[in-house]
Amino acid sequence: MKKSITKEDLYLLKFPVDIEISPSGEYILYTVKGINKKDDKYYTDMFISDRKGNKRRYTRTTKSISSPEWSPNGKHIAYIGKEDKLSGIFIFPADGGEPYKITKKKGIFKDIIWLPDNKHIITTFIEVKNKENPPIYRKIDRIMYKVDGQGFLPEDMPHIYSVNIKTGKMNQLTFGKWGDNYPAVSPDGKWIAFISNRRKDAEEKILYEDIYIIDKDGKREKKIKTPPGPKGSLTFSNDGESIIYVGREHPELFYGWLKTGLWKVSIKGGDAFEITKGFDYPAEDLTIDDRGIGVALHPAVSQDNKWVYYLFTIEGATRLVRFSLTGNNKHQEITGGRTSVYNFSYFAPEFIAVASTAPDNPGDIFIYQGKKITRLTDLNKAYKKSHYISMPERINFKGYKGDKIEGWILKPYKFKKGKQYPLIVEVHGGPHMAYGMTFFHEFQVLAGAGYVVFYSNPHGSQGYGEKFAGAIHNDWGGPDYKDIMKAVDILEKFPYINKNKMGITGGSYGGFMTNWVIGHTNRFKAAVTQRSVVSLFTMTGTSDYGYYTPKEFSGKPWWEDPELYWKLSPLKYVKNIKTPLRIIHSEADFRCPISEAEQLYTALKILKKKVDFIRFPEEPHGLSRHGKPKRRVKRLEFILEFFNEHLTPKHL
């Protein structure tokens, strides 16, 4: 009999991350992420496979490596290696040999792009000067001075550099008090495009970004005319005459309910236009899980300059889609089914490597050759064979204003007809993200412990159109609360669900909703709120990006519209809470600072309510995905422990 999935299984899982097809198309380079339980650290191994699946391990390390890139002639591979909190660029021969570090400066490297001469690499670099850690004091004079997961920002800003791979000499190409990011190199190697916000009021208007190009020697620079708005993922067309980028208009609106799309602009001048106009899905991978994988994606342009390939979030999955570069909205979904793509490498229309996950698969690499799909890896084959993975059953229902809401049910391990099981409702964060066709370890742990797990994409979620995502704009806890409770009305009538034993949990905005729900209903017998928002007053003033939060609401700061901010704060309804609550929060969370949790805990203790508080030292907002492995496992233990105490699955 297969085993149930447990919290400790986190140490057994492996995930492919980076993928790069070689310039000749003969080989596929990929990295695999795992956990070293003894050292309590993540590691990354690098492999190279031929088209037939014959593989060779190229690195075996206890350190994290990322962004591997073939040299244009296919003779070398460069990558970014992490060293404590800093990083460096490493190179090794593609036919084998030990990697060696080519950079000497201390700092943080991001992005690796080879120049066609095979002698230079373009990168983004922030120099970190030697200082006491922690310092004696911090003098702050800018509004954006910290970022969750990074900590307090260095004094210097990121700039574009050219690195000589033989000497390691770094030639700085861009300068100034602003940051320069996301470089792309033209096919002939003469121009480097990048993104920068050089407004005087850039901190207050952080999404007013522009595209610049500079020659490879850093002597000539010019701004490319584009509509103001957030931008990323630059790529040149194969003739070098245009730049393709991911972006949108309306930079005054911060939160992601407005969809991003693919845009095209000539480097010689002229108006930019949206290639994906009329396609109501965002050009982003917004299908979330707890695997902790993040990659830097770039659109891929076909050799004939007729098509561009990228990822889009579409109704509970992230798909690889190609669009005509003419802007006629002609498109084709390359991937489909019960999978979600999170990385890809394009060589030709008949040869695309894809990294994807599915509810029953933590992640693997597949080769798409037209209609033929070939599995290149089976990283968790033994694990999947020995463990029971609950497969989601889709449940669609009418929610707020009669709109269709998509949700899924995981039945518990050893499910038997005629028995009733406790229910746990999971609510996603964002708020403009989405659940879907991914492997979610936390959900499987709960199902393995005997719970029915329900998760859904209520109003505010991405992947169902811009209007649907924007439904909670200025109305957090409105339409989405109605959707969740409508689902509960339906679920409690299922014969195998015990309506007297229901729990709810979520993190970030999911934590906000958990707080909101138990402040408006007593139908849940237990709740676990994680990295949550409690007061929009304090959240707006203390979060790393909090000062931009008013754009999500009335547009007015909290002191000008206090009634609205208080109305939308779960803390306003704390007297109504009767549900036993466990609060889980990280002490180094800069996105939803721990003061949010402290306020809720203190209020409930004063009110003599049943509550306890779990604090994780050192961890950021993304504990469930990127935290120390032991703390990630302990977090799952605390969630399960609390639900077991109040909902006790009787059949186990």
C-alpha positions in Angstrom: 0.0 0.0 0.0 1.2 3.5 -0.8 2.3 5.8 2.0 0.5 9.0 2.9 2.4 12.3 2.2 3.9 13.9 5.3 5.6 17.1 6.2 9.0 15.3 6.3 8.6 14.4 2.6 9.8 18.0 1.8 13.3 16.6 2.1 12.6 14.0 -0.6 11.3 16.2 -3.4 13.3 17.4 -6.3 12.3 20.2 -8.8 13.8 21.2 -12.2 14.4 25.0 -12.3 16.5 26.4 -15.2 16.4 25.0 -18.7 18.6 26.0 -21.7 18.9 24.3 -25.1 22.4 24.5 -26.5 23.0 26.7 -29.5 23.3 23.6 -31.8 20.1 22.2 -30.5 21.8 18.9 -29.6 21.7 19.3 -25.8 19.5 20.5 -23.0 21.1 21.9 -19.9 18.9 22.0 -16.7 19.2 22.5 -13.0 17.6 20.5 -10.2 16.8 21.9 -6.8 16.7 19.8 -3.6 17.3 20.0 0.1 20.3 18.8 2.1 18.6 17.7 5.4 21.8 17.4 7.4 22.9 21.0 6.5 19.4 22.4 6.5 20.1 24.1 3.1 19.0 24.0 -0.5 21.3 22.7 -3.2 21.3 22.9 -7.0 22.7 20.3 -9.3 23.3 20.9 -13.0 22.8 18.3 -15.7 23.2 18.1 -19.5 21.1 15.7 -21.6 21.1 14.9 -25.3 17.8 14.7 -27.2 17.6 10.9 -26.4 17.6 11.5 -22.7 21.2 10.4 -22.0 22.2 12.6 -19.0 25.4 13.7 -17.3 25.7 15.5 -14.0 27.9 18.5 -14.4 27.9 19.9 -10.9 27.4 18.5 -7.5 27.2 21.2 -4.9 25.7 22.2 -1.6 25.3 25.8 -2.8 22.7 27.5 -4.9 23.4 28.2 -8.6 21.1 29.9 -11.1 20.8 31.4 -14.5 23.1 29.0 -16.5 23.7 30.2 -20.0 25.5 28.5 -23.0 28.1 30.6 -24.8 27.1 31.3 -28.4 29.6 28.8 -29.7 28.4 26.2 -27.2 31.9 25.7 -25.7 31.3 27.2 -22.2 28.5 27.5 -19.7 28.3 30.5 -17.3 26.2 30.6 -14.2 25.6 32.7 -11.0 26.8 31.0 -7.9 25.6 32.1 -4.4 28.2 32.7 -1.7 26.5 33.5 1.6 24.4 36.6 0.9 26.6 37.6 -2.1 27.1 36.0 -5.5 29.6 35.6 -8.4 29.8 34.5 -12.0 31.3 31.1 -12.7 32.3 29.4 -16.0 33.2 25.9 -16.9 33.8 24.0 -20.2 30.7 22.5 -21.7 32.6 19.2 -22.4 33.5 18.8 -18.8 35.8 20.3 -16.1 35.7 22.2 -12.9 33.9 25.5 -12.7 35.9 28.6 -11.9 35.0 32.0 -10.7 35.7 34.9 -13.0 34.4 37.9 -11.0 36.3 39.5 -8.1 34.0 42.3 -6.9 31.8 41.7 -3.8 28.2 42.2 -4.5 25.1 40.7 -6.0 24.9 39.6 -9.7 21.7 39.1 -11.6 21.2 38.0 -15.2 23.8 36.5 -17.5 23.8 37.2 -21.3 26.7 36.3 -23.5 27.8 38.7 -26.2 28.2 37.1 -29.7 32.0 37.4 -29.4 32.0 34.5 -26.8 34.4 36.7 -24.8 32.1 39.0 -22.7 29.1 38.6 -20.5 26.5 41.3 -19.8 25.2 41.2 -16.3 23.4 43.3 -13.6 25.5 44.1 -10.5 25.1 45.8 -7.2 28.3 46.4 -5.3 28.1 45.6 -1.6 30.8 47.4 0.4 32.3 45.9 3.5 30.5 47.2 6.6 29.7 46.0 10.0 26.8 43.5 10.0 24.6 44.5 11.6 25.7 48.2 11.4 25.8 50.5 14.4 22.8 52.4 13.0 20.9 53.0 9.7 20.2 56.4 8.4 17.1 56.3 6.1 16.3 59.1 3.6 14.3 57.3 1.0 10.8 55.8 1.1 11.8 52.5 -0.5 14.7 51.2 1.7 13.8 47.6 2.3 12.4 44.7 0.4 11.1 41.4 1.7 13.5 38.6 1.3 16.4 41.0 0.6 16.4 43.0 3.8 17.6 46.6 3.9 18.7 47.7 0.5 22.3 48.5 -0.2 23.2 52.2 -0.8 24.2 51.5 -4.4 21.7 50.8 -7.1 22.0 48.0 -9.7 23.7 48.8 -13.0 24.7 47.1 -16.2 28.2 45.7 -16.6 30.2 43.9 -19.3 32.5 41.2 -17.9 35.6 39.9 -19.7 35.5 36.2 -19.1 39.3 35.8 -19.4 40.4 38.6 -17.1 37.3 39.0 -15.0 37.5 42.8 -15.6 34.1 44.5 -15.2 33.3 47.5 -17.4 30.4 49.5 -16.0 28.1 50.6 -18.8 25.4 52.5 -16.9 25.7 55.0 -14.0 23.5 57.2 -11.8 21.4 57.2 -8.7 18.7 55.1 -10.3 18.6 51.4 -10.9 19.1 49.7 -14.3 17.8 46.2 -14.7 16.7 43.3 -17.0 19.3 43.6 -19.8 18.9 42.1 -23.3 21.5 41.9 -26.1 20.8 42.5 -29.8 21.6 39.6 -32.1 24.7 41.4 -33.5 25.9 42.3 -30.0 26.1 46.0 -30.7 23.2 47.1 -28.4 22.1 46.3 -24.9 18.5 47.1 -23.9 17.5 47.6 -20.2 14.8 49.0 -18.0 15.1 52.0 -15.8 13.0 54.6 -13.9 14.9 57.9 -14.1 12.1 60.2 -12.9 12.9 62.6 -10.1 9.9 61.1 -8.2 10.8 57.5 -9.1 10.3 56.3 -5.5 6.7 57.6 -5.4 6.0 56.4 -9.0 7.9 53.1 -9.0 6.0 51.6 -12.0 6.7 54.5 -14.4 9.5 52.5 -16.1 11.2 53.1 -19.5 13.3 51.2 -21.9 16.8 52.4 -22.8 19.4 51.0 -25.2 23.2 51.5 -24.9 26.0 50.4 -27.1 28.2 47.5 -25.9 31.0 50.0 -24.9 28.7 52.2 -22.9 29.3 55.3 -25.0 26.0 55.9 -26.7 22.6 55.7 -24.9 19.1 56.6 -25.8 15.6 56.2 -24.5 13.0 54.2 -26.5 9.6 55.7 -26.6 7.0 53.5 -24.9 3.8 54.0 -22.9 4.5 54.6 -19.2 4.0 51.5 -17.1 5.7 48.5 -15.5 8.0 46.6 -17.8 10.2 43.5 -17.8 11.5 40.4 -19.7 13.1 42.2 -22.7 14.0 40.4 -25.9 15.2 41.6 -29.3 13.6 40.4 -32.5 15.9 38.3 -34.6 16.5 41.1 -37.0 17.6 43.4 -34.1 15.1 46.1 -35.2 12.5 45.7 -32.4 12.3 44.9 -28.7 9.6 42.6 -27.3 8.7 43.2 -23.6 6.2 42.3 -21.0 4.3 45.3 -19.6 1.1 47.2 -19.3 -0.2 50.7 -19.1 -1.8 52.6 -16.1 1.3 52.7 -13.8 -0.7 54.6 -11.2 -2.3 51.3 -10.3 0.0 49.1 -8.3 -1.7 45.8 -7.5 -1.8 43.2 -10.2 -5.4 43.1 -11.3 -4.6 44.8 -14.6 -3.3 42.2 -17.0 0.2 42.4 -18.4 0.8 41.6 -22.1 3.5 41.3 -24.7 4.5 44.6 -26.4 6.6 45.4 -29.4 8.5 48.6 -30.1 11.0 49.6 -32.8 14.5 50.7 -31.6 14.4 53.3 -34.4 11.3 55.1 -33.1 7.6 54.8 -33.5 4.8 53.8 -31.2 4.8 50.6 -29.2 1.9 48.4 -29.6 0.5 45.5 -27.6 0.8 42.2 -29.5 -1.6 40.4 -27.1 -4.3 43.1 -27.1 -7.7 41.5 -26.8 -6.3 38.4 -25.0 -7.7 38.7 -21.5 -5.1 36.7 -19.7 -1.9 38.0 -18.0 1.6 37.4 -19.5 2.9 36.0 -16.2 3.2 32.8 -14.3 0.7 33.5 -11.4 -0.3 29.9 -10.6 1.1 29.5 -7.1 2.2 26.6 -5.0 4.8 26.0 -2.2 7.7 24.6 -4.3 9.7 27.8 -4.0 10.7 28.1 -7.7 11.3 31.4 -9.3 12.9 31.9 -12.7 13.7 34.9 -14.9 11.7 34.4 -18.1 12.2 36.1 -21.5 9.9 35.9 -24.6 11.3 33.8 -27.4 11.1 34.9 -31.0 11.0 32.4 -33.9 13.8 32.5 -36.4 11.5 34.0 -39.1 10.4 36.8 -36.8 6.7 35.8 -37.2 6.0 34.4 -33.7 6.8 35.1 -30.1 6.5 32.6 -27.3 5.7 33.3 -23.6 3.8 32.1 -20.5 0.2 33.1 -19.7 -2.0 32.4 -16.7 -5.2 30.9 -18.0 -8.0 29.5 -15.8 -6.0 27.7 -13.1 -2.9 26.9 -15.1 0.1 28.6 -16.7 0.3 27.8 -20.4 3.0 28.4 -23.1 1.3 30.4 -25.9 2.7 31.7 -29.1 1.4 35.0 -30.7 1.8 36.5 -34.1 4.2 39.4 -34.0 1.9 41.4 -36.3 -0.5 42.1 -33.5 -3.5 40.5 -35.2 -4.2 38.5 -32.0 -3.5 35.3 -33.8 -2.3 32.8 -31.2 -1.9 29.1 -30.3 -1.6 27.4 -27.0 1.4 25.1 -27.1 0.8 23.4 -23.8 -2.5 22.3 -22.2 -4.1 19.6 -20.0 -3.7 19.2 -16.3 -0.3 20.8 -16.1 1.2 24.2 -15.4 4.4 25.5 -17.1 6.9 27.6 -15.2 9.9 27.7 -17.5 10.7 27.0 -21.1 13.6 27.1 -23.7 12.9 27.6 -27.4 15.0 26.3 -30.2 12.6 25.9 -33.1 8.8 25.4 -33.5 9.4 21.7 -33.5 11.8 21.6 -30.5 10.8 23.4 -27.2 11.9 22.3 -23.8 9.4 22.9 -21.0 9.5 22.6 -17.2 6.0 21.9 -15.8 4.3 20.7 -12.7 1.0 19.0 -12.2 -1.1 18.1 -9.1 0.5 14.7 -9.1 4.0 15.7 -10.2 6.3 18.1 -8.4 8.0 18.9 -11.6 9.7 17.5 -14.8 11.1 18.6 -18.1 9.3 17.7 -21.3 10.2 18.1 -25.0 7.5 19.4 -27.3 8.1 18.5 -31.0 4.9 19.6 -32.6 2.2 17.3 -31.4 4.7 14.8 -29.9 5.5 15.3 -26.2 8.5 13.4 -24.7 9.4 13.2 -21.1 13.0 14.1 -20.5 13.1 13.6 -16.7 11.3 11.7 -14.0 12.9 13.2 -11.0 10.4 12.0 -8.4 9.6 8.6 -10.0 10.3 6.5 -6.9 8.5 9.0 -4.6 5.4 9.0 -6.8 5.4 5.2 -6.9 5.6 4.8 -3.1 3.2 7.7 -2.0 -0.5 8.3 -2.4 -1.1 11.7 -4.1 -4.6 12.9 -4.0 -5.8 14.1 -7.3 -8.0 17.2 -7.4 -11.7 17.0 -8.5 -12.9 20.2 -10.1 -16.0 21.9 -8.7 -17.4 24.9 -10.5 -20.2 27.0 -8.9 -21.9 30.3 -9.2 -20.4 33.0 -6.9 -20.7 36.7 -6.6 -23.1 38.1 -9.2 -23.6 34.7 -10.6 -20.0 34.5 -12.0 -18.5 31.0 -12.5 -16.0 30.2 -9.8 -13.5 27.4 -10.2 -12.4 25.3 -7.3 -10.9 21.9 -6.5 -11.4 19.2 -3.9 -8.7 16.8 -2.6 -10.1 13.8 -0.9 -8.2 12.3 2.1 -5.8 9.4 2.2 -7.7 6.1 2.6 -11.0 7.8 1.6 -14.0 5.5 2.1 -17.6 6.1 1.0 -20.0 6.4 3.8 -17.6 8.1 6.1 -17.4 11.8 7.0 -14.3 13.8 7.0 -13.3 17.3 8.3 -12.8 20.0 5.8 -10.1 22.6 5.5 -10.6 25.6 3.2 -7.4 27.1 1.7 -7.4 30.7 0.5 -4.6 32.0 -1.8 -2.6 35.2 -1.4 -1.8 38.0 -3.8 -4.6 38.9 -3.8 -4.3 38.6 -7.6 -2.7 35.2 -7.9 -4.4 31.8 -8.6 -4.5 28.2 -7.5 -4.5 25.5 -10.1 -2.7 22.6 -11.8 0.4 22.5 -9.6 1.8 20.2 -7.0 1.1 21.7 -3.6 2.9 19.9 -0.8 1.0 21.5 2.0 -2.4 20.5 0.5 -1.1 16.9 0.1 0.1 16.8 3.7 -3.4 17.8 4.9 -5.1 15.2 2.7 -2.6 12.7 3.9 -3.6 13.4 7.5 -7.2 12.7 6.8 -8.7 16.0 5.7 -10.8 17.0 2.7 -9.0 20.1 1.2 -10.8 22.7 -0.8 -9.1 25.5 -2.7 -10.5 27.9 -5.3 -10.0 31.0 -7.3 -12.6 33.6 -6.0 -13.0 37.1 -7.5 -9.7 38.9 -7.5 -7.9 35.9 -8.9 -5.9 36.1 -12.1 -6.6 33.9 -15.1 -10.3 34.6 -15.6 -10.1 38.0 -17.2 -9.3 41.5 -16.1 -12.8 42.4 -14.9 -12.9 39.3 -12.7 -9.4 40.1 -11.2 -10.4 43.7 -10.6 -13.7 42.9 -8.9 -12.1 43.4 -5.4 -10.5 46.7 -6.3 -11.4 49.0 -3.4 -13.4 46.1 -1.9 -11.2 43.5 -0.2 -13.3 41.0 1.6 -16.4 41.8 -0.5 -16.9 39.6 -3.6 -14.2 37.1 -2.6 -15.8 36.5 0.8 -19.2 35.8 -0.8 -17.5 33.3 -3.2 -15.8 31.4 -0.4 -18.9 31.2 1.7 -21.0 30.1 -1.3 -18.5 27.3 -1.7 -18.9 26.4 2.0 -22.7 26.3 1.5 -22.2 23.8 -1.3 -19.5 21.7 0.4 -21.2 21.2 3.7 -24.0 19.3 1.8 -21.6 16.7 0.5 -22.2 13.4 2.2 -18.5 12.8 3.0 -17.9 16.2 4.6 -18.6 16.9 8.3 -20.1 20.3 8.4 -19.4 20.6 12.1 -15.7 20.2 11.6 -14.5 22.8 9.2 -11.3 24.8 9.3 -9.8 27.6 7.2 -6.3 28.8 6.5 -4.3 31.0 4.1 -1.2 33.2 3.9 -0.6 36.8 3.0 -3.9 38.0 1.4 -5.1 34.4 2.3 -4.3 35.3 5.9 -6.2 38.6 5.5 -9.2 36.6 4.2 -8.9 34.0 7.0 -9.0 36.9 9.5 -11.9 38.5 7.6 -13.9 35.3 7.4 -13.7 34.4 11.1 -14.6 38.0 11.9 -17.8 37.7 9.9 -19.0 34.1 10.5 -18.6 31.4 13.2 -19.1 28.4 10.9 -15.4 27.4 11.2 -14.2 25.5 14.2 -10.6 26.3 13.8 -8.5 28.8 11.8 -4.8 29.3 11.1 -3.8 32.7 9.8 -0.4 33.1 8.2 1.8 36.1 7.4 -1.5 38.0 7.4 -2.8 41.6 7.0 -4.8 42.8 10.0 -4.9 46.6 9.7 -4.7 48.6 6.5 -3.5 51.6 8.5 -0.3 49.8 9.8 0.1 47.7 6.7 0.2 50.8 4.5 2.8 52.5 6.7 5.1 49.6 7.5 5.1 47.2 4.5 8.0 47.4 2.0 5.6 48.4 -0.7 2.9 49.6 1.6 3.1 53.2 0.6 1.8 52.2 -2.8 -1.2 50.4 -1.3 -3.6 53.4 -1.5 -3.7 52.9 -5.3 -5.6 49.7 -4.6 -8.3 51.5 -2.8 -9.7 55.1 -3.0 -6.3 56.5 -4.1 -6.2 58.6 -0.9 -3.8 58.0 1.9 -5.1 56.5 5.2 -5.2 59.8 7.0 -7.5 61.3 4.3 -9.9 58.3 4.1 -9.7 56.6 7.5 -13.3 55.3 7.4 -12.5 53.1 4.3 -9.2 51.8 5.7 -10.8 50.8 8.9 -13.9 49.3 7.2 -11.6 47.1 5.2 -9.4 46.1 8.1 -10.1 42.7 9.7 -9.1 44.1 13.1 -12.3 46.2 13.1 -14.2 43.0 13.5 -12.0 41.3 16.1 -14.8 41.4 18.8 -16.8 39.0 16.6 -14.2 36.3 16.5 -15.2 33.1 18.3 -13.2 30.7 16.2 -10.1 29.2 17.9 -7.1 30.8 16.0 -3.5 30.0 15.6 -1.3 32.9 14.2 1.8 32.0 12.3 4.2 34.8 11.2 7.8 35.4 10.4 9.9 38.0 12.3 11.8 39.2 9.2 8.6 39.6 7.1 8.9 43.0 5.4 5.8 42.5 3.2 3.3 42.0 6.0 5.4 43.0 9.0 5.0 41.0 12.2 3.3 43.9 13.9 0.2 42.8 12.0 0.2 39.5 13.8 1.0 41.2 17.1 -2.0 43.5 17.0 -4.4 40.6 16.3 -2.8 38.4 19.0 -2.9 41.2 21.6 -6.5 42.1 20.8 -7.7 38.5 21.1 -5.9 37.9 24.4 -7.4 41.1 25.8 -10.8 39.8 24.7 -10.1 36.4 26.4 -10.4 34.5 23.0 -8.7 31.2 22.2 -5.5 32.1 20.4 -1.8 31.3 20.2 1.0 32.8 18.3 3.9 31.0 16.5 6.8 33.3 15.5 9.6 32.2 13.2 12.9 34.1 13.7 14.9 35.4 10.7 12.4 34.2 8.1 10.8 36.5 5.5 7.3 36.6 4.0 8.0 33.5 1.9 8.7 31.1 4.7 6.4 28.4 3.2 8.4 28.5 -0.1 11.9 29.8 0.7 12.4 29.5 4.4 15.0 27.3 6.2 13.8 23.7 5.4 13.5 22.8 9.2 11.3 25.8 9.7 9.2 24.9 6.7 8.6 21.5 8.1 7.9 22.9 11.6 5.4 25.3 10.1 3.5 22.4 8.5 3.6 20.6 11.9 2.0 23.6 13.7 -0.8 23.8 11.1 -1.6 20.1 11.3 -1.3 20.1 15.1 -3.8 22.9 15.5 -6.4 21.4 13.1 -6.0 18.0 14.7 -6.7 19.5 18.1 -9.9 21.1 17.0 -11.1 18.9 14.1 -9.6 15.5 14.9 -10.0 13.2 11.9 -11.7 10.2 13.7 -10.7 7.5 11.1 -6.9 7.9 11.8 
